[in-house]
Amino acid sequence: MQQADVFVLFGGSILYGVDILAQAIKNNIAKKYIVVGGFGHTTATLQQNVIAKYPDIPANKMSEAEIFAAL
């Protein structure tokens, strides 16, 4: 498979996206990696999921991209 120029992880409430990103980085899928996501309709759910699983991350004050970067 040819290496992609960019791999983009779009924010959302599903934590599994971070595992996919990590796997992509490990397999050198792309030349660059971008995590995007602000504050939207899934942010509160993501924040709750992260706080429950990772209480040391202050997710209630973070955007989706910031949360995924912290994971």
C-alpha positions, -999 to +999 in steps of 0.1 A: +000+000+000+012+035-008+018+059+021-008+086+024+001+122+027-021+128+057-042+108+082-069+127+098-087+117+130-119+136+133-132+141+169-163+125+182-173+105+212-158+072+203-125+066+222-116+037+198-105+063+173-073+069+193-065+032+189-069+034+152-047+065+151-020+047+171-021+017+148-018+040+118+012+057+133+028+024+142+023+011+106+036+044+091+004+048+071+009+085+065+035+112+063+016+135+087-012+130+113-038+155+123-064+154+151-093+177+146-124+185+167-137+215+186-168+217+208-199+202+192-228+178+196-205+149+207-181+168+230-200+163+263-203+125+257-166+123+249-157+144+280-178+121+302-163+089+287-127+102+292-133+114+327-147+080+336-118+061+321-090+085+326-097+107+357-063+124+355-072+141+322-092+174+328-114+166+298-143+188+309-122+219+299-108+204+266-119+203+230-123+170+212-089+174+195-072+183+228-087+152+244-076+129+217-041+144+218-040+139+255-049+102+252 
